[in-house]
Structure formats: structure tokens, C-alpha cells
Amino acid sequence: MQSKINESISNVENAYSRVESILSDLNRNLDIMQREMQSVEEEINMILER
């Protein structure tokens, strides 16, 4: 019985670790997309100011 509990705890910990990793990747991608969007906005503004 204890081994099943330990296995379940380990599975939850592994899942939590994967979720943390996914969230970290999503935040990194969001930062990249925000920088790219800012760059595109600046380019559009330069074009419109001509």
C-alpha cells in the first residue's frame, strides 16, 4: 500500500514539474512575441510617418 502511495506522490511531483516547465516555456515565448510585436509596431509607425 505504501509503495502505491509513494508512486502516486512521485507521479504528481513529475506532473507538477512538467507543468512548471510548460509555464516557463510559455512565459519565454510570450516575452519573445511581445518584443517582436513591439518591433513590428515601431516599423509600422516609421512607415506611417513617411
N, C-alpha and C positions, 0 to 999 in steps of 0.2 A: 504494500500500500504506500509506504513512504517513497519508494522509488518512482511510483506513478506521480506522486505529488511533486517530487524533485524534477521529474521530466516535464511536467506541466509548467512549473516555475521557469525552467530553462527555456521552454518554448515561448512563454510570454516575454521573457527577457530578450530573446532573439528577435521576436516580432517588434518589440519596443525599439530595439537597436536599428532595425530596418526602417521603421517609421522615422526615427531621428535622422537617419541618413537621407531618406527621401525628402524630408523637410529641409535639410541643409542644401540638397541639390536644387530644390525649388526656389529657395531664397537666393542662391547663387545665380540661377537662371533669371530670376526677377531683377536682380541688380544689373545683369548684363542687358536685359531687354530695356530697362529704364535708361541706361546710358545710351543705347542705340537709338531709342526714341528721342532723347534729348538732342542727339546729333542730327537726326532727321529733321526735327523741328527747327534747329538752327539753320540747316541748309535751306529749308523751305522759306524761312524768314529772309535769308540772304537773297533768294531768288525773287521773292515778292517785293523787296526793297529796290530792285533794279528799275 
